[in-house]
Amino acid sequence: MSENILIGILDAEKKAEAMLAEAQSEASEAIKNAQAQVREEERQAAVMYRELYRAIVARKEQEVLAQLEAEARTYELEIESHMKNAQSRLDQAADMIVQEVLADGHR
């Protein structure tokens, strides 16, 4: 009878060990799956943030280009104004040079 009890205890211990090994295996598999899912979510987030970064950079690039083009046009108009102003005084400058040469022609 004590043998039966001892055999029952040993069988129960074996079953407990098997259950423990199965639980550990299932837990290990669950951890692996969770880690794989986290890695995939991190990868997807990285892709999303790269796309967002590219979109922000492209938008800012367009804003800066538009600003530079506006400034360039302003400078072009300013230069044109200075050129017209200088050109309008070109005849006067030529007359002054001729007068100076004629006045100082005896040198």
PLY file of the C-alpha trace (Angstrom):
ply
format ascii 1.0
element vertex 107
property float x
property float y
property float z
element edge 106
property int vertex1
property int vertex2
end_header
0.00 0.00 0.00
2.76 2.44 0.81
4.22 1.44 -2.52
1.03 2.50 -4.28
1.09 5.81 -2.48
4.73 6.32 -3.42
4.02 5.39 -7.06
1.06 7.81 -7.04
3.29 10.56 -5.68
5.97 9.85 -8.31
3.34 9.85 -11.08
1.95 13.13 -9.79
5.46 14.63 -9.73
6.08 13.45 -13.32
2.77 14.96 -14.41
3.65 18.19 -12.60
7.07 18.28 -14.27
5.48 17.66 -17.68
2.91 20.39 -17.03
5.67 22.75 -15.89
7.76 22.00 -19.01
4.72 22.56 -21.23
3.88 25.83 -19.46
7.48 26.99 -19.81
7.44 26.09 -23.51
4.14 27.93 -24.05
5.43 30.94 -22.12
8.64 30.97 -24.16
6.62 30.79 -27.40
4.33 33.59 -26.19
7.36 35.75 -25.37
8.88 35.08 -28.81
5.60 36.00 -30.50
5.26 39.16 -28.43
8.84 40.17 -29.24
8.27 39.55 -32.96
5.08 41.62 -32.83
6.88 44.46 -31.05
9.70 44.39 -33.63
7.16 44.55 -36.46
5.32 47.45 -34.80
8.64 49.28 -34.32
9.51 48.69 -37.98
6.14 50.00 -39.12
6.49 53.05 -36.86
9.98 53.72 -38.26
8.64 53.52 -41.83
5.77 55.85 -40.94
8.09 58.38 -39.27
10.50 58.29 -42.21
7.62 59.05 -44.56
6.41 61.82 -42.26
9.93 63.27 -42.06
10.26 63.21 -45.86
6.89 64.93 -46.25
7.85 67.64 -43.74
11.22 68.19 -45.43
9.57 68.37 -48.86
6.99 70.87 -47.62
9.65 73.03 -45.96
11.79 72.82 -49.10
8.89 74.12 -51.17
8.27 76.93 -48.67
11.93 77.97 -48.75
12.05 77.81 -52.56
8.93 79.96 -52.80
10.44 82.46 -50.38
13.74 82.53 -52.29
11.95 83.00 -55.59
9.95 85.90 -54.12
13.12 87.49 -52.75
14.91 86.94 -56.08
12.08 88.67 -57.94
12.21 91.57 -55.48
15.96 91.89 -56.03
15.50 91.66 -59.80
13.01 94.51 -59.71
15.36 96.54 -57.51
18.26 95.92 -59.89
16.09 96.84 -62.87
15.14 100.07 -61.12
18.79 100.93 -60.45
19.70 100.07 -64.05
16.96 102.33 -65.42
18.03 105.09 -63.07
21.66 104.73 -64.18
20.65 104.52 -67.83
18.55 107.67 -67.55
21.64 109.51 -66.31
23.96 108.02 -68.93
23.43 110.87 -71.42
24.08 113.39 -68.68
27.25 111.58 -67.65
28.45 111.44 -71.26
27.83 115.18 -71.67
29.75 115.88 -68.45
32.69 113.76 -69.67
32.73 115.53 -73.03
32.63 118.94 -71.30
35.48 117.94 -69.01
37.56 116.71 -71.93
36.86 119.85 -73.93
37.54 122.10 -70.94
40.78 120.30 -70.12
41.74 119.70 -73.73
44.83 121.86 -73.50
46.75 119.43 -71.39
0 1
1 2
2 3
3 4
4 5
5 6
6 7
7 8
8 9
9 10
10 11
11 12
12 13
13 14
14 15
15 16
16 17
17 18
18 19
19 20
20 21
21 22
22 23
23 24
24 25
25 26
26 27
27 28
28 29
29 30
30 31
31 32
32 33
33 34
34 35
35 36
36 37
37 38
38 39
39 40
40 41
41 42
42 43
43 44
44 45
45 46
46 47
47 48
48 49
49 50
50 51
51 52
52 53
53 54
54 55
55 56
56 57
57 58
58 59
59 60
60 61
61 62
62 63
63 64
64 65
65 66
66 67
67 68
68 69
69 70
70 71
71 72
72 73
73 74
74 75
75 76
76 77
77 78
78 79
79 80
80 81
81 82
82 83
83 84
84 85
85 86
86 87
87 88
88 89
89 90
90 91
91 92
92 93
93 94
94 95
95 96
96 97
97 98
98 99
99 100
100 101
101 102
102 103
103 104
104 105
105 106
